[in-house]
Amino acid sequence: ERLNELIKSEECDSKFDSKIFFEELYALCESELEDIQVLRLDENDSPVYKIDFIKKPIIKNVKIYNILKRFEEIVNSTFNDLIDKRFQPELIVDKCLSVLRSFRHANFSLISIEKINFDSLSNTLEINFTLGKIDSLIILGNSKTSLAIIEREILVEKDEVFDINKLQASLINLEATNLFENVFAYYRNENDKEYLYFKVKEKNTSFIRFGVRSDNERNVQLAIDLRDESFRGSGTEMAFQFFGGLRNRYLGFEHRANRIFKSYLNYKFRVYFSHVNHNYYTDSPENTETFWKRIKIGSYDISRTGISLSFGTQVEKLGIIFFEGKFEKINFEPKFIPIFLKESFTVPSIKISSIFDSRDKYQYPNTGILMNLFFETALKLLWSNVSYSRIYFHYENNTTYSKRHSISPRLIFGYGDETVPFYEQFKLGGQRTFFGLREDDYLGRQIIISSLEYRYFLPIQILFDTYLRLRYDLGGIWASASTIKINELRHGVGLTISFDTPIGPADFSIGRSFYLRNDLLKKPLSFGPYQFYFEIGYPLL
């Protein structure tokens, strides 16, 4: 019909333009006709054109081969539009490209079209897809690390439709093991088989670390950590640790695994000995209505010999929750404190902890929060005469404005029952905890501290990145829940200059504490002495 219309339009035209006619004829042939022949005959000195043509067949049916059921809907909806239309290769190619783009957007990058065929007898369009499956996974480059450790981190599976997201996650998992310097993957088709190669470059996992710390309470302390992060290629860590100084010591052996078999559970086993000397303070007899100070009257040693086993799991990317069981032999030895006696305890205990840490860095963070929550209970069994329970909560938030001004609010809350022994009580005081008080200045079974810190990142460096910090503390600690009084909260204010050094933070502070004397009629403010603090290096115990 369209060809007849074209011929009639040319016959009615007094001037025949062969170029325009053939262009229009070609456009018609491209969309409707499979073949056309034009023969010019000269009759009676007039040109006569004889046109023979074959129409393009109409597609009556579409058959799709080697497509998975989950993709049938999207493929059928695309190609069913071709039914009852003439066979046009360009249109079919456009439909095929559209389907392949849909697969790429769905991360199935290996699915392709193997063959397109049209059966002219049945007017059926046949399209064969490749399944996009991986026939074999091959791991190269590992000489120490066992194949099982690498394979458990790879999410791509043999004989499964290849998903590019799973490949990316697999590479991230392998890098996160901290066992390899470099990890990459590549794909190859060999003998009609699809091979996916993972190539790793192992790094040295055995090393020894040395550390040092100094502070105003415990002077110089050393740390040694001898560790293999992939013991005998198993992907588990084994370590011997020692750190401490004259007043604190720790010696321990630990074995840990970040994953137990193919699960996302982790565990840590420890055998350890620790010894810590604490100063013991009391109110000075020289205190007045407006001035007070605390004096040291003695000290006490707490030694722990124990065994610990914990199991946990990662929560999202930044959190962890774990369950820990401990069995400890605890020796308590007072020195020049007549109200205490030397004692020994055998204490089995259970602890459930949750830690969430989104801070961008450990020291002087600009953004992120830290939340630490645990519940601990000691079990009174046949070989133990100690039973107690306590809960602890720590929260801090860090926000930075204009890259240099940081605000960090903090809240600490701890509550223990009346049976919490002296050596497990909460402690108040120290540069990190409460300004104006010495470390472990006060002990108690209930504690609450709220703090607000302002930190300024100085535009000049004093050898290292330098910060000026101002912090206000408000809190209290009580021996019994029945003695808690909000009006007895203490205040602390401190100023710190901090340096971010290669061996850890270096903080130098001055602080003072005060409180309102509600026991007196005029309720005067009572101030404590100025306290000077310093610490260089990371905390050890």
RAUR-V667843 format. One record per helix or strand. SS is the DSSP state (~ for helix, > for strand). FROM is the first residue (numbers start at 1). TO is the last residue. If there is no record, write none. Layout:
ss = {SS/SS}
from = {FROM/FROM}
to = {TO/TO}
//
This chain:
ss = {~/~/>/>/>/>/~/>/~/>/>/>/>/~/>/~/>/>/>/>/~/>/>/>/>/>/>/>/>/>/>/~/>/>/>/>/>/>/~/~/>/>/>/>}
from = {2/18/33/46/58/61/69/86/89/113/124/133/136/147/161/164/180/193/206/219/231/236/248/265/291/294/319/343/368/388/405/422/426/430/434/442/446/465/481/486/490/504/525/531}
to = {11/32/43/55/58/65/82/86/105/119/129/133/140/151/161/176/190/202/215/228/233/244/257/283/291/315/335/357/379/401/416/424/428/430/434/444/457/478/483/488/501/516/527/536}
//
